[in-house]
Amino acid sequence: MADQCSHEYPETLARKIEILSEVQIIIGRKAADAVRDYKHKYAERKRVYAEAYVSASKDKAQRAELAVVDLRIEEADLEAEKVRWTNAVTSNEQVINALKYSLRVLLNEYDNLANDRR
């Protein structure tokens, strides 16, 4: 929907900013979900590590590390998702700010044209 909005008219540009602001809320929620999922996996890895460490009779650290290898891989994937969504929030925010500036410039141009016609 935002891509269909023209940058040539203040009304359609303002609508695009409005749509992208609504998208920002959705992206923000996805970013928060990604952070939560990452933190849950981190906590699970720490718990499994501690349990494996406590239950091992020898080579405790090595056995605990082996117990969490798969969890570390899952955690890395979730961290990448967290970063991706966080970057999406930042990127969308920058687009919105750039469009706001464009809208300001466009409105000034329309005001100048209206003043010139008087």
MMTF fields as JSON, N, C-alpha, C and O atoms, coordinates in Angstrom:
{
  "mmtfVersion": "1.0.0",
  "mmtfProducer": "UNKNOWN",
  "numBonds": 471,
  "numAtoms": 472,
  "numGroups": 118,
  "numChains": 1,
  "numModels": 1,
  "chainsPerModel": [1],
  "groupsPerChain": [118],
  "chainIdList": ["A"],
  "bondAtomList": [4, 2, 8, 6, 12, 10, 16, 14, 20, 18, 24, 22, 28, 26, 32, 30, 36, 34, 40, 38, 44, 42, 48, 46, 52, 50, 56, 54, 60, 58, 64, 62, 68, 66, 72, 70, 76, 74, 80, 78, 84, 82, 88, 86, 92, 90, 96, 94, 100, 98, 104, 102, 108, 106, 112, 110, 116, 114, 120, 118, 124, 122, 128, 126, 132, 130, 136, 134, 140, 138, 144, 142, 148, 146, 152, 150, 156, 154, 160, 158, 164, 162, 168, 166, 172, 170, 176, 174, 180, 178, 184, 182, 188, 186, 192, 190, 196, 194, 200, 198, 204, 202, 208, 206, 212, 210, 216, 214, 220, 218, 224, 222, 228, 226, 232, 230, 236, 234, 240, 238, 244, 242, 248, 246, 252, 250, 256, 254, 260, 258, 264, 262, 268, 266, 272, 270, 276, 274, 280, 278, 284, 282, 288, 286, 292, 290, 296, 294, 300, 298, 304, 302, 308, 306, 312, 310, 316, 314, 320, 318, 324, 322, 328, 326, 332, 330, 336, 334, 340, 338, 344, 342, 348, 346, 352, 350, 356, 354, 360, 358, 364, 362, 368, 366, 372, 370, 376, 374, 380, 378, 384, 382, 388, 386, 392, 390, 396, 394, 400, 398, 404, 402, 408, 406, 412, 410, 416, 414, 420, 418, 424, 422, 428, 426, 432, 430, 436, 434, 440, 438, 444, 442, 448, 446, 452, 450, 456, 454, 460, 458, 464, 462, 468, 466],
  "bondOrderList": [1, 1, 1, 1, 1, 1, 1, 1, 1, 1, 1, 1, 1, 1, 1, 1, 1, 1, 1, 1, 1, 1, 1, 1, 1, 1, 1, 1, 1, 1, 1, 1, 1, 1, 1, 1, 1, 1, 1, 1, 1, 1, 1, 1, 1, 1, 1, 1, 1, 1, 1, 1, 1, 1, 1, 1, 1, 1, 1, 1, 1, 1, 1, 1, 1, 1, 1, 1, 1, 1, 1, 1, 1, 1, 1, 1, 1, 1, 1, 1, 1, 1, 1, 1, 1, 1, 1, 1, 1, 1, 1, 1, 1, 1, 1, 1, 1, 1, 1, 1, 1, 1, 1, 1, 1, 1, 1, 1, 1, 1, 1, 1, 1, 1, 1, 1, 1],
  "groupList": [{"groupName": "MET", "atomNameList": ["N", "CA", "C", "O"], "elementList": ["N", "C", "C", "O"], "formalChargeList": [0, 0, 0, 0], "bondAtomList": [1, 0, 2, 1, 3, 2], "bondOrderList": [1, 1, 2], "singleLetterCode": "M", "chemCompType": "L-PEPTIDE LINKING"}, {"groupName": "ALA", "atomNameList": ["N", "CA", "C", "O"], "elementList": ["N", "C", "C", "O"], "formalChargeList": [0, 0, 0, 0], "bondAtomList": [1, 0, 2, 1, 3, 2], "bondOrderList": [1, 1, 2], "singleLetterCode": "A", "chemCompType": "L-PEPTIDE LINKING"}, {"groupName": "ASP", "atomNameList": ["N", "CA", "C", "O"], "elementList": ["N", "C", "C", "O"], "formalChargeList": [0, 0, 0, 0], "bondAtomList": [1, 0, 2, 1, 3, 2], "bondOrderList": [1, 1, 2], "singleLetterCode": "D", "chemCompType": "L-PEPTIDE LINKING"}, {"groupName": "GLN", "atomNameList": ["N", "CA", "C", "O"], "elementList": ["N", "C", "C", "O"], "formalChargeList": [0, 0, 0, 0], "bondAtomList": [1, 0, 2, 1, 3, 2], "bondOrderList": [1, 1, 2], "singleLetterCode": "Q", "chemCompType": "L-PEPTIDE LINKING"}, {"groupName": "CYS", "atomNameList": ["N", "CA", "C", "O"], "elementList": ["N", "C", "C", "O"], "formalChargeList": [0, 0, 0, 0], "bondAtomList": [1, 0, 2, 1, 3, 2], "bondOrderList": [1, 1, 2], "singleLetterCode": "C", "chemCompType": "L-PEPTIDE LINKING"}, {"groupName": "SER", "atomNameList": ["N", "CA", "C", "O"], "elementList": ["N", "C", "C", "O"], "formalChargeList": [0, 0, 0, 0], "bondAtomList": [1, 0, 2, 1, 3, 2], "bondOrderList": [1, 1, 2], "singleLetterCode": "S", "chemCompType": "L-PEPTIDE LINKING"}, {"groupName": "HIS", "atomNameList": ["N", "CA", "C", "O"], "elementList": ["N", "C", "C", "O"], "formalChargeList": [0, 0, 0, 0], "bondAtomList": [1, 0, 2, 1, 3, 2], "bondOrderList": [1, 1, 2], "singleLetterCode": "H", "chemCompType": "L-PEPTIDE LINKING"}, {"groupName": "GLU", "atomNameList": ["N", "CA", "C", "O"], "elementList": ["N", "C", "C", "O"], "formalChargeList": [0, 0, 0, 0], "bondAtomList": [1, 0, 2, 1, 3, 2], "bondOrderList": [1, 1, 2], "singleLetterCode": "E", "chemCompType": "L-PEPTIDE LINKING"}, {"groupName": "TYR", "atomNameList": ["N", "CA", "C", "O"], "elementList": ["N", "C", "C", "O"], "formalChargeList": [0, 0, 0, 0], "bondAtomList": [1, 0, 2, 1, 3, 2], "bondOrderList": [1, 1, 2], "singleLetterCode": "Y", "chemCompType": "L-PEPTIDE LINKING"}, {"groupName": "PRO", "atomNameList": ["N", "CA", "C", "O"], "elementList": ["N", "C", "C", "O"], "formalChargeList": [0, 0, 0, 0], "bondAtomList": [1, 0, 2, 1, 3, 2], "bondOrderList": [1, 1, 2], "singleLetterCode": "P", "chemCompType": "L-PEPTIDE LINKING"}, {"groupName": "THR", "atomNameList": ["N", "CA", "C", "O"], "elementList": ["N", "C", "C", "O"], "formalChargeList": [0, 0, 0, 0], "bondAtomList": [1, 0, 2, 1, 3, 2], "bondOrderList": [1, 1, 2], "singleLetterCode": "T", "chemCompType": "L-PEPTIDE LINKING"}, {"groupName": "LEU", "atomNameList": ["N", "CA", "C", "O"], "elementList": ["N", "C", "C", "O"], "formalChargeList": [0, 0, 0, 0], "bondAtomList": [1, 0, 2, 1, 3, 2], "bondOrderList": [1, 1, 2], "singleLetterCode": "L", "chemCompType": "L-PEPTIDE LINKING"}, {"groupName": "ARG", "atomNameList": ["N", "CA", "C", "O"], "elementList": ["N", "C", "C", "O"], "formalChargeList": [0, 0, 0, 0], "bondAtomList": [1, 0, 2, 1, 3, 2], "bondOrderList": [1, 1, 2], "singleLetterCode": "R", "chemCompType": "L-PEPTIDE LINKING"}, {"groupName": "LYS", "atomNameList": ["N", "CA", "C", "O"], "elementList": ["N", "C", "C", "O"], "formalChargeList": [0, 0, 0, 0], "bondAtomList": [1, 0, 2, 1, 3, 2], "bondOrderList": [1, 1, 2], "singleLetterCode": "K", "chemCompType": "L-PEPTIDE LINKING"}, {"groupName": "ILE", "atomNameList": ["N", "CA", "C", "O"], "elementList": ["N", "C", "C", "O"], "formalChargeList": [0, 0, 0, 0], "bondAtomList": [1, 0, 2, 1, 3, 2], "bondOrderList": [1, 1, 2], "singleLetterCode": "I", "chemCompType": "L-PEPTIDE LINKING"}, {"groupName": "VAL", "atomNameList": ["N", "CA", "C", "O"], "elementList": ["N", "C", "C", "O"], "formalChargeList": [0, 0, 0, 0], "bondAtomList": [1, 0, 2, 1, 3, 2], "bondOrderList": [1, 1, 2], "singleLetterCode": "V", "chemCompType": "L-PEPTIDE LINKING"}, {"groupName": "GLY", "atomNameList": ["N", "CA", "C", "O"], "elementList": ["N", "C", "C", "O"], "formalChargeList": [0, 0, 0, 0], "bondAtomList": [1, 0, 2, 1, 3, 2], "bondOrderList": [1, 1, 2], "singleLetterCode": "G", "chemCompType": "PEPTIDE LINKING"}, {"groupName": "TRP", "atomNameList": ["N", "CA", "C", "O"], "elementList": ["N", "C", "C", "O"], "formalChargeList": [0, 0, 0, 0], "bondAtomList": [1, 0, 2, 1, 3, 2], "bondOrderList": [1, 1, 2], "singleLetterCode": "W", "chemCompType": "L-PEPTIDE LINKING"}, {"groupName": "ASN", "atomNameList": ["N", "CA", "C", "O"], "elementList": ["N", "C", "C", "O"], "formalChargeList": [0, 0, 0, 0], "bondAtomList": [1, 0, 2, 1, 3, 2], "bondOrderList": [1, 1, 2], "singleLetterCode": "N", "chemCompType": "L-PEPTIDE LINKING"}],
  "groupTypeList": [0, 1, 2, 3, 4, 5, 6, 7, 8, 9, 7, 10, 11, 1, 12, 13, 14, 7, 14, 11, 5, 7, 15, 3, 14, 14, 14, 16, 12, 13, 1, 1, 2, 1, 15, 12, 2, 8, 13, 6, 13, 8, 1, 7, 12, 13, 12, 15, 8, 1, 7, 1, 8, 15, 5, 1, 5, 13, 2, 13, 1, 3, 12, 1, 7, 11, 1, 15, 15, 2, 11, 12, 14, 7, 7, 1, 2, 11, 7, 1, 7, 13, 15, 12, 17, 10, 18, 1, 15, 10, 5, 18, 7, 3, 15, 14, 18, 1, 11, 13, 8, 5, 11, 12, 15, 11, 11, 18, 7, 8, 2, 18, 11, 1, 18, 2, 12, 12],
  "groupIdList": [1, 2, 3, 4, 5, 6, 7, 8, 9, 10, 11, 12, 13, 14, 15, 16, 17, 18, 19, 20, 21, 22, 23, 24, 25, 26, 27, 28, 29, 30, 31, 32, 33, 34, 35, 36, 37, 38, 39, 40, 41, 42, 43, 44, 45, 46, 47, 48, 49, 50, 51, 52, 53, 54, 55, 56, 57, 58, 59, 60, 61, 62, 63, 64, 65, 66, 67, 68, 69, 70, 71, 72, 73, 74, 75, 76, 77, 78, 79, 80, 81, 82, 83, 84, 85, 86, 87, 88, 89, 90, 91, 92, 93, 94, 95, 96, 97, 98, 99, 100, 101, 102, 103, 104, 105, 106, 107, 108, 109, 110, 111, 112, 113, 114, 115, 116, 117, 118],
  "secStructList": [7, 4, 4, 4, 1, 7, 1, 1, 1, 2, 2, 2, 2, 2, 2, 2, 2, 2, 2, 2, 2, 2, 2, 2, 2, 2, 2, 2, 2, 2, 2, 2, 2, 2, 2, 2, 2, 2, 2, 2, 2, 2, 2, 2, 2, 2, 2, 2, 2, 2, 2, 2, 2, 2, 2, 7, 1, 1, 1, 2, 2, 2, 2, 2, 2, 2, 2, 6, 2, 2, 2, 2, 2, 2, 2, 2, 2, 2, 2, 2, 2, 2, 2, 2, 2, 2, 2, 2, 2, 2, 2, 2, 2, 2, 2, 2, 2, 2, 2, 2, 2, 2, 2, 2, 2, 2, 2, 2, 2, 2, 2, 2, 2, 2, 2, 2, 2, 7],
  "xCoordList": [0.814, 0.0, 0.862, 0.573, 1.92, 2.795, 3.484, 3.68, 3.851, 4.524, 3.611, 4.095, 2.316, 1.37, 1.132, 0.509, 1.619, 1.416, 2.448, 3.647, 1.951, 2.81, 3.548, 3.037, 4.75, 5.536, 5.288, 5.871, 4.435, 4.234, 3.206, 3.207, 2.34, 1.264, 1.34, 1.563, 1.157, 1.238, 0.291, 0.657, -0.916, -1.907, -1.461, -1.571, -0.957, -0.545, 0.762, 0.973, 1.633, 2.878, 2.582, 3.19, 1.655, 1.25, 0.627, 0.847, -0.14, -0.752, 0.328, 0.232, 1.357, 2.456, 3.145, 3.461, 3.375, 3.993, 3.105, 3.594, 1.812, 0.853, 0.913, 0.932, 0.943, 0.999, 2.298, 2.293, 3.415, 4.703, 4.801, 5.509, 4.106, 4.072, 3.317, 3.696, 2.25, 1.514, 2.381, 2.374, 3.119, 4.045, 5.112, 5.539, 5.537, 6.572, 6.129, 6.935, 4.865, 4.332, 4.441, 4.851, 4.078, 4.141, 5.589, 5.89, 6.477, 7.892, 8.449, 9.223, 8.05, 8.496, 8.072, 8.833, 6.849, 6.367, 7.167, 7.524, 7.446, 8.247, 9.649, 10.21, 10.204, 11.532, 11.493, 12.399, 10.454, 10.317, 10.153, 10.731, 9.362, 9.196, 10.53, 10.843, 11.311, 12.609, 13.555, 14.294, 13.543, 14.38, 13.951, 14.79, 12.634, 12.128, 12.534, 12.989, 12.367, 12.72, 14.21, 14.599, 15.028, 16.47, 16.8, 17.59, 16.203, 16.472, 16.002, 16.652, 14.88, 14.392, 15.383, 15.688, 15.879, 16.837, 18.132, 18.737, 18.558, 19.758, 19.575, 20.466, 18.431, 18.161, 18.12, 18.621, 17.52, 17.471, 18.886, 19.208, 19.72, 21.102, 21.851, 22.568, 21.683, 22.372, 21.903, 22.701, 20.597, 20.051, 20.59, 21.025, 20.565, 21.052, 22.538, 22.999, 23.28, 24.717, 24.927, 25.729, 24.205, 24.352, 23.971, 24.654, 22.874, 22.444, 23.497, 23.81, 24.043, 25.058, 26.334, 26.991, 26.683, 27.89, 27.761, 28.685, 26.619, 26.394, 26.338, 26.839, 25.737, 25.572, 26.822, 26.923, 27.767, 28.981, 29.912, 30.059, 30.539, 31.454, 32.871, 33.631, 33.222, 34.535, 34.404, 33.4, 35.41, 35.391, 34.083, 33.431, 33.723, 32.432, 32.197, 31.153, 33.155, 32.974, 32.837, 31.996, 33.658, 33.595, 32.258, 31.654, 31.812, 30.527, 29.362, 28.411, 29.45, 28.398, 28.375, 27.304, 29.556, 29.625, 29.037, 28.309, 29.347, 28.798, 27.278, 26.587, 26.77, 25.324, 24.568, 23.372, 25.257, 24.552, 24.926, 24.548, 25.65, 26.076, 24.878, 24.88, 23.875, 22.705, 21.956, 21.451, 21.896, 21.229, 21.993, 21.374, 23.304, 24.102, 23.797, 23.715, 23.634, 23.311, 21.922, 21.745, 20.949, 19.606, 19.647, 18.979, 20.418, 20.545, 21.147, 20.708, 22.14, 22.766, 21.758, 21.724, 20.938, 19.907, 18.896, 18.488, 18.499, 17.54, 18.159, 17.474, 19.436, 20.102, 20.143, 19.952, 20.391, 20.388, 19.004, 18.899, 17.951, 16.582, 16.342, 15.733, 16.825, 16.682, 17.343, 16.761, 18.54, 19.27, 18.555, 18.446, 18.077, 17.372, 16.153, 15.947, 15.341, 14.138, 14.486, 13.814, 15.517, 15.955, 16.426, 16.12, 17.169, 17.612, 16.431, 16.442, 15.422, 14.228, 13.508, 13.018, 13.446, 12.833, 13.591, 12.992, 14.906, 15.743, 15.618, 15.479, 15.665, 15.576, 14.241, 14.2, 13.15, 11.823, 11.687, 11.074, 12.251, 12.23, 12.958, 12.498, 14.072, 14.827, 14.043, 14.069, 13.352, 12.519, 11.397, 11.131, 10.751, 9.674, 10.203, 9.572, 11.353, 11.925, 12.276, 12.056, 12.813, 13.138, 11.865, 11.847, 10.811, 9.547, 8.926, 8.325, 9.077, 8.577, 9.291, 8.67, 10.575, 11.342, 10.867, 10.684, 10.673, 10.173, 8.799, 8.512, 7.959, 6.63, 6.733, 6.013, 7.632, 7.844, 8.272, 7.755, 9.212, 9.694, 8.56, 8.388, 7.8, 6.692, 5.632, 5.113, 5.322, 4.347, 4.851, 4.075, 6.134, 6.716, 6.613, 6.31, 6.859, 6.75, 5.316, 5.086, 4.351, 2.943, 2.57, 1.838, 3.065, 2.802, 3.398, 2.757, 4.614, 5.259, 4.502, 4.356, 4.017, 3.228, 1.923, 1.496, 1.297, 0.045, 0.294, -0.516, 1.399, 1.739, 2.082, 1.752, 2.729, 3.102, 1.879, 1.898, 0.82, -0.397, -1.24, -2.131, -0.982, -1.805, -1.449, -2.038],
  "yCoordList": [-1.192, 0.0, 1.264, 2.232, 1.23, 2.403, 2.66, 3.811, 1.6, 1.754, 2.381, 2.947, 2.283, 2.843, 4.334, 4.987, 4.869, 6.289, 7.137, 6.86, 8.171, 9.066, 10.028, 10.42, 10.395, 11.378, 12.794, 13.759, 12.908, 14.193, 15.078, 16.294, 14.492, 15.257, 15.099, 13.997, 16.19, 16.119, 15.09, 14.383, 15.005, 14.087, 12.63, 11.871, 12.243, 10.844, 10.562, 9.453, 11.554, 11.371, 11.244, 10.431, 12.047, 11.945, 10.578, 10.001, 10.062, 8.735, 7.66, 6.72, 7.805, 6.841, 6.854, 5.796, 8.027, 8.144, 7.477, 6.785, 7.691, 7.078, 5.551, 4.873, 5.022, 3.56, 3.006, 2.0, 3.671, 3.186, 3.302, 2.522, 4.256, 4.367, 3.196, 2.68, 2.782, 1.596, 0.345, -0.536, 0.283, -0.833, -0.849, -1.913, 0.34, 0.453, -0.232, -0.862, -0.106, -0.766, -2.278, -2.964, -2.789, -4.241, -4.721, -5.742, -3.992, -4.374, -4.327, -5.196, -3.314, -3.208, -4.403, -4.902, -4.853, -6.044, -7.282, -8.101, -7.403, -8.545, -8.484, -9.511, -7.285, -7.124, -7.537, -8.218, -7.131, -7.501, -9.011, -9.613, -9.62, -11.08, -11.781, -12.779, -11.248, -11.856, -11.751, -12.694, -10.628, -10.469, -11.464, -12.101, -11.595, -12.53, -13.971, -14.709, -14.363, -15.727, -15.993, -17.066, -15.014, -15.148, -15.3, -16.166, -14.469, -14.521, -15.846, -16.391, -16.36, -17.664, -18.775, -19.632, -18.75, -19.776, -19.646, -20.65, -18.41, -18.159, -18.758, -19.434, -18.505, -19.033, -20.561, -21.206, -21.132, -22.59, -23.161, -24.163, -22.532, -23.003, -22.946, -23.882, -21.855, -21.716, -22.793, -23.349, -23.076, -24.097, -25.478, -26.217, -25.833, -27.151, -27.282, -28.343, -26.213, -26.227, -26.515, -27.373, -25.797, -25.97, -27.384, -28.0, -27.892, -29.256, -30.279, -31.196, -30.132, -31.065, -30.944, -31.948, -29.745, -29.509, -30.173, -30.84, -29.985, -30.538, -32.065, -32.728, -32.621, -34.074, -34.817, -36.028, -34.123, -34.787, -35.104, -34.312, -36.288, -36.677, -36.191, -35.907, -36.097, -35.563, -34.796, -34.916, -34.023, -33.178, -32.379, -32.327, -31.77, -31.094, -30.04, -30.043, -29.149, -28.055, -28.596, -28.125, -29.576, -30.144, -30.848, -30.698, -31.601, -32.298, -31.308, -31.505, -30.256, -29.236, -28.529, -28.269, -28.218, -27.579, -28.484, -28.017, -29.763, -30.703, -30.797, -31.009, -30.638, -30.736, -29.565, -29.67, -28.461, -27.262, -26.852, -25.767, -27.685, -27.322, -26.967, -25.917, -27.812, -27.551, -26.299, -25.527, -26.118, -24.92, -23.651, -22.62, -23.71, -22.546, -22.186, -21.009, -23.197, -22.955, -22.316, -21.348, -22.853, -22.264, -20.838, -19.951, -20.623, -19.298, -18.308, -17.161, -18.751, -17.889, -17.503, -16.354, -18.464, -18.169, -17.159, -16.241, -17.33, -16.403, -15.024, -14.008, -14.99, -13.69, -12.969, -11.755, -13.716, -13.122, -12.561, -11.481, -13.278, -12.782, -11.513, -10.563, -11.504, -10.325, -9.115, -8.031, -9.301, -8.208, -7.778, -6.585, -8.74, -8.418, -7.547, -6.551, -7.907, -7.122, -5.771, -4.775, -5.734, -4.454, -3.526, -2.334, -4.074, -3.276, -2.816, -1.705, -3.654, -3.284, -2.107, -1.211, -2.114, -0.995, 0.286, 1.311, 0.226, 1.404, 1.888, 3.087, 0.971, 1.321, 1.977, 3.006, 1.382, 1.935, 3.316, 4.213, 3.479, 4.778, 5.836, 6.973, 5.463, 6.392, 6.753, 7.902, 5.786, 6.059, 7.033, 7.989, 6.785, 7.677, 9.092, 10.054, 9.227, 10.557, 11.254, 12.457, 10.518, 11.097, 11.551, 12.609, 10.757, 11.126, 12.353, 13.197, 12.439, 13.627, 14.88, 15.925, 14.765, 15.897, 16.235, 17.407, 15.226, 15.439, 16.1, 16.97, 15.69, 16.278, 17.753, 18.592, 18.056, 19.454, 20.296, 21.392, 19.781, 20.485, 20.651, 21.732, 19.615, 19.653, 20.671, 21.43, 20.68, 21.65, 23.075, 23.97, 23.294, 24.624, 25.025, 26.179, 24.1, 24.383, 24.758, 25.707, 23.998, 24.303, 25.667, 26.424, 25.99, 27.31, 28.412, 29.441, 28.214, 29.21, 29.397, 30.522, 28.295, 28.408, 29.156, 29.965, 28.886, 29.554, 31.05, 31.88, 31.391, 32.8, 33.513, 34.689, 32.844, 33.442, 33.737, 34.665, 32.957, 33.136, 34.301, 34.762, 34.778, 35.864, 37.164, 38.185],
  "zCoordList": [0.0, 0.0, 0.0, -0.703, 0.799, 0.874, -0.456, -0.843, -1.152, -2.442, -3.502, -4.483, -3.309, -4.271, -4.061, -4.898, -2.959, -2.655, -3.394, -3.36, -4.058, -4.816, -3.886, -2.836, -4.294, -3.538, -4.074, -3.581, -5.067, -5.734, -5.04, -5.234, -4.245, -3.616, -2.104, -1.602, -1.383, 0.084, 0.688, 1.627, 0.158, 0.725, 0.62, 1.583, -0.551, -0.725, 0.006, 0.498, 0.078, 0.827, 2.323, 3.018, 2.8, 4.21, 4.485, 5.55, 3.545, 3.703, 3.768, 4.557, 2.932, 2.953, 4.318, 4.863, 4.863, 6.191, 7.237, 8.13, 7.12, 8.041, 7.962, 8.989, 6.759, 6.566, 7.138, 7.848, 6.823, 7.32, 8.841, 9.477, 9.416, 10.88, 11.488, 12.539, 10.822, 11.276, 11.124, 11.983, 10.028, 9.804, 10.892, 11.34, 11.311, 12.348, 13.636, 14.321, 13.955, 15.151, 15.012, 15.948, 13.86, 13.613, 13.653, 14.272, 13.0, 12.994, 14.416, 14.818, 15.165, 16.558, 17.394, 18.222, 17.165, 17.891, 17.5, 18.347, 16.192, 15.725, 16.338, 16.72, 16.428, 17.03, 18.498, 18.979, 19.202, 20.611, 20.767, 21.672, 19.88, 19.911, 19.672, 20.321, 18.735, 18.42, 19.607, 19.892, 20.297, 21.498, 22.567, 23.204, 22.761, 23.76, 23.43, 24.303, 22.16, 21.756, 21.971, 22.432, 21.634, 21.832, 23.32, 23.698, 24.15, 25.598, 26.198, 27.09, 25.712, 26.204, 25.85, 26.679, 24.613, 24.187, 24.979, 25.354, 25.236, 26.041, 27.443, 27.958, 28.041, 29.38, 29.374, 30.295, 28.329, 28.216, 28.099, 28.739, 27.292, 27.124, 28.457, 28.811, 29.187, 30.479, 31.467, 32.222, 31.446, 32.339, 31.989, 32.873, 30.702, 30.265, 30.571, 30.993, 30.361, 30.674, 32.163, 32.53, 33.004, 34.456, 34.885, 35.704, 34.322, 34.67, 34.242, 35.002, 33.038, 32.545, 33.37, 33.648, 33.754, 34.551, 35.922, 36.388, 36.554, 37.889, 37.847, 38.756, 36.811, 36.768, 36.293, 36.488, 35.678, 35.176, 36.347, 37.277, 36.276, 37.347, 37.064, 37.99, 35.797, 35.434, 34.121, 33.419, 33.802, 32.601, 32.521, 31.478, 33.631, 33.758, 32.673, 32.021, 32.48, 31.518, 30.092, 29.326, 29.742, 28.396, 28.154, 27.092, 29.125, 28.981, 28.913, 28.156, 29.702, 29.674, 28.319, 27.771, 27.778, 26.454, 25.376, 24.5, 25.438, 24.465, 24.577, 23.581, 25.783, 25.998, 25.373, 25.1, 25.149, 24.662, 23.236, 22.794, 22.521, 21.167, 20.281, 19.638, 20.239, 19.401, 19.86, 19.045, 21.167, 21.687, 21.306, 21.042, 21.275, 20.847, 19.391, 19.039, 18.562, 17.151, 17.031, 16.291, 17.751, 17.752, 18.292, 17.761, 19.328, 19.929, 18.924, 18.838, 18.176, 17.168, 16.089, 15.648, 15.667, 14.667, 15.203, 14.49, 16.45, 17.056, 17.267, 17.147, 17.576, 17.721, 16.375, 16.311, 15.303, 13.966, 13.635, 13.054, 13.995, 13.788, 14.583, 14.091, 15.814, 16.677, 16.024, 15.982, 15.522, 14.879, 13.6, 13.314, 12.845, 11.591, 11.854, 11.16, 12.847, 13.147, 13.755, 13.485, 14.564, 15.135, 14.02, 14.026, 13.068, 11.919, 11.074, 10.545, 10.946, 10.182, 10.84, 10.153, 12.16, 12.888, 12.6, 12.275, 12.718, 12.478, 11.044, 10.799, 10.106, 8.69, 8.363, 7.688, 8.841, 8.577, 9.214, 8.636, 10.388, 11.073, 10.235, 10.131, 9.651, 8.806, 7.549, 7.109, 6.976, 5.796, 6.167, 5.438, 7.292, 7.741, 7.934, 7.497, 8.584, 8.811, 7.502, 7.365, 6.547, 5.245, 4.53, 3.901, 4.625, 3.995, 4.668, 4.005, 5.978, 6.688, 6.191, 5.996, 5.993, 5.464, 4.045, 3.714, 3.227, 1.862, 1.88, 1.057, 2.809, 2.929, 3.301, 2.761, 4.227, 4.624, 3.428, 3.214, 2.655, 1.46, 0.456, -0.109, 0.232, -0.717, -0.278, -1.098, 1.01, 1.512, 1.34, 1.005, 1.565, 1.348, -0.118, -0.423, -1.013, -2.445, -2.817, -3.567, -2.282, -2.56, -1.982, -2.619, -0.781, -0.188, -1.045, -1.26, -1.537, -2.383, -3.691, -4.168, -4.279, -5.508, -5.251, -6.074, -4.121, -3.775, -3.553, -3.965, -2.912, -2.677, -3.966, -4.116, -4.897, -6.171, -7.033, -7.842, -6.864, -7.676, -7.177, -7.891, -5.989, -5.426, -6.014, -5.658]
}
